[in-house]
Amino acid sequence: MSQAYADVNRLFGDIVKVTPTSKVVGDMALMMVANDLTPADVASTTHDISFPESVVSLFKGELGFPPDGFPPALSRKVLKLAEGVAPPVAYRPGDHLPPVDLDAARAQAEKDAGMPLDDRQLASALMYPKVARDFHQHLQTHGDTSVLPTPTFFYGLRLQDEVALEIDPGKTLLVSLQGIHDDEAAGAVKVQFELNGQSRSVLVAKAGAASAALKREVAEPGNPRHVGAPMPGAIVTVPVQAGQTLQAGATLVSLEAMKMETHIVAERDGVVERVLVKPGDRVQAKDLLIVWAER
């Protein structure tokens, strides 16, 4: 992974790596590792690649431009420009942003969030709309989990662990884990715990239990009819359906992994024969997503 990161940095022209450019380099490095791509594959004019959206955004100049610009040949490949077409020249991204109706934007953001938003929250929703929607959906589903210690939030409690959760000023809950018992038939676990010394139990569905039993087909290496997942992640959108005629460059599936949304695009003209995923599905690297019809 470290070598891939260094390779991408050189391919991009040894750019300054600060947030968010460091993340873009990481996005591309993850994609290369997941798809067994070499720097020569990325630079090749004959090897088609579905670049992550963050990489396309970078080369469009939406994050700014390095002093010497991006490597022209790679820029044309990332942006799918015809030979001889010059890549974008340096410009200030803000000069091209359309005006925003803040009242309408606030109304939509508050509708998505299900709650009133202050100016700081509105700014977050405008800059990171999907992240903001996911955050507010998490709040609606699970409540304010910021009261949990970080290790507890990420890894849960171990047996006999106890945490003190301050849910209001002067109001603290003592929670200790007493036992976990599998219920394989229900695809859940029974969790026994104490809440301020009182015994409690709850049945918790296992994450991914429903999809664990689903055995997905795997894309055959070298099969031009198979479109596989470039990395593990969650399917966000599937804007195509069986029988649909598409042109090269059309988006087939968008996949989210590690806060990176990747658009998998058609690398050829053709007709879709099968669509094997739907929004919300979780997939592993190389799982089969789309099958093209025979020409």
N, C-alpha and C positions, 0 to 999 in steps of 0.2 A: 504494500500500500504506500509506503514511504517513497519507493522508487517511482510508482505511478504519479504521485503528487509532484515529484521533481520533474518527471517527464512532461507533465501537463504545463507546469510553469514555464519550461523552455519552449514548448510548442506555442504558448500564448505570448511569447516575447519577453519573458522574465519580468512580468508586471509587478507593481507594488501590491503586496498582499496585506490588506487590512479588511475588516468587515465592511462590505460584503464580498470583496473580490477573493478573499481567501476561501470563502465558502464555495464560490463558483469553481475555483481550481479543485477543491475537494469533491464537488459534485461530478466533475468530469473524471477525476481519478477513480472514484467509486464505479462509475459507468465502465471505464476501461477494464478494471479488475473483474467486474461482474460479467463482462462480455469477452474476456480474453483478448482485448485489443492491444496492439502495440502502437508506439508512436508513429511508426511507418504506416500502419492502417489508418490512423487519424489524419495524417498528412496526405495520404494518397488521393489523387484526383479520381481514381476509379473505384475506390472502396466507399460505398454509400454508408452513412452513419446517421442515426436519429439523435442529434445532440440534445442534451437537457435544455429546458427552457431558460434556465439561468445563464447558460453559455450563449444562447442566441441573444438574450437580452444584453449580455456583456458586449458582444461584438457589434450590436446595433448602436452602442454608445450610451445606453440608458444608465450606466453606472459611471460614465465619464470615459475619457480616452487617455492612454499613456502618452507621454511626450512625443514618441516616435510613431504612434499609431499601432494597430495590431498587424501581425504578419499578413500581407495582402492575399496570398494564396489561401491560407487557412480561413481568412475572413470571408472570401468568396464561397468557400465550401460550407462554412457554418451558416451563412445567410442565403445559400443556394442562389448565388448571383451567376449570371452567364459570363463566360470568358470575355474579358475586355471591359466588363462593367466595373467601375471603380467602387470600392467599399466606401461606407459613409466617412465623411470628413468630420473633424472635431466640431462639436457644437455643444451648447448648453442645454441639457435635457429639459430644463424648466421653461425654455423659450417655446417648446412645442406642446406643452401641456394645455389642454382645453380648460376654459373657466369651469369652476365647480360651484353649483348651487348648494351652499352649506346647509341651508334649511332643509332642502330635499334630501341631501346626503345624511343629515342627522336623523331625519324621520325614517329613512331606510335602514340605517345602522341600528337605531333603537328597535325597529321591528325585527331585525335579524337577531338582536341580542335579547329581546324580550324584557328590556328594562331601560330606564332613562340613562343617558350617558353624559358625563361631564366633558369638558373640552379635551382633556387628556385622553379619555377613552375614545372620543370621536376621532382624534388624531390617529390613534392606533388603528381604528377601524378603517380609516381612509388609506393609511400606508400599508397595512397588512390585513386586507379584508377577510381572507380565508382563515388566517391565524386567529383573528378576533372572533369570527363566527364559531370556530372550534372551541375557543376559550369559554365563550358564553354558553355554548351547548354543554360543556363540561360542568360549568357552574349549575346549570339547570338540572343536570342529571345527578351530580354527586355533591352539590353544595360547595361551600368554601373549603377546599382541601389545603389552603395555604396554612391552616393551623397545624397541619401534620409536620413533624420533623422530616427533613429531606430524605434520610435513609428509609424511614417508614413509608413515605409516599412511593419511593421507587422500588423497594424490596419487600415491604410488608414487615410484620412483626415475627420474631422467632418465639417458640414456645417459652412461656413464663416471662417474656419481655413485657414491660409496662411503660406507657407514655402518659404524660400529663398534657392535656389539650385545653388551652384557654379559649373557650368559645365566645366569651364576653368578658369585659373587665370584671375581675373578681370572681368569675364563674369558670371553674376548672373541672374537667372530667378526667378521671384516672381509668385508663383502659389497659387491661392485661390479657394476653392470649393464653388460653388454657388448653386448647386441643383443636385438631383438624382431622376430620374423618371423611374419606372419599365415599362418594355415592356414584359409582360408575354408571349405573343404569340411568340416573338422572343427568349425568354429565355435569355434576356439581360437587361441592364439598360442604360439609356441615362444620361451621366455625363456632367453637365455644369460647366465650370470653367473659371477663368480669368488667362491669361498668360501675365504678365507685363501689366495688365490693359485692355487687349484686350479679348473680350468674345470668348470662344471656346466651342465646344461640341464634344463628341465622344460616340459611342455606344460600350459598353463593355459586352462581353458574361459573364453570371453568371457562376462562378466556379461550376463544377459538374452538370450543368443544364441538360446535355444530359443523365447523368446516374441517375439523381434524379427520373426520371419517371420509371426506371427499378426496378421492384419489384423482388428481388432475393428470391429463396427458402432458407429455413433455415434447417440446419442439425438437424435431430431428435436425441435427447439425447438417448444414449444407442443403436442406430442403427449401427451395425458393418459395414454396406454397405456405410454409409455416412461419408464423410471427410469434416469437417467444418473449417472455418477460425479461428485460435486461437486468433486473435486480429484484430482491424480495420487496414487497410493499402492498399497498392497498389500492384497488381500482377506484378512481375518482369518477371518470366519465367514460362512456362507450358510445360515441356519436354515430356508429355505423350499425348496420344490420345485415343479416344474410340476404343475398340476392342483390345487394346494392353495388352499383358500378362506381368505381373511384378512380381518380387520377393520382399519379405520384405526387407526394407532398401532403395529401389529405391526412388529417389526424384520425388514427384508428382507435387509440386508447390513451387515456392519461392515467399515470400511475404515480402515487405519492409514496415516498420512502425517505425517512430521516429528514422530514420537513422540506424535501425537495420534490417538486412536481415535474415529472418527465412526460412529454408528449411523444408517443410512439407513432411515427408517420409512415404512410405507404411509400415504399421505395420503388414502386412500379405501378403502372396502370393495371386494372383488373377488376374482377367481380368477387365479392366476398361470398364464400361458400358456407362457412360456419363462424359463429361468434361464441366463444366458450366461457366468457366472463360477463359479469354485470357490476354496476357500481356497488361498492361496499365489500366485494370479494377480496380476500387476501390471497396472494400468490407468492410462489417462490421463484428464484431465478431460473430461467429456461422453461417455466411452465408455458404451455401452449395457450395463446390468447385468441388468435385469429387464423383461419385457414382460407387461403385463396382457392377459387375454383380453377380447374385445369383450363389452360388456354386452348 
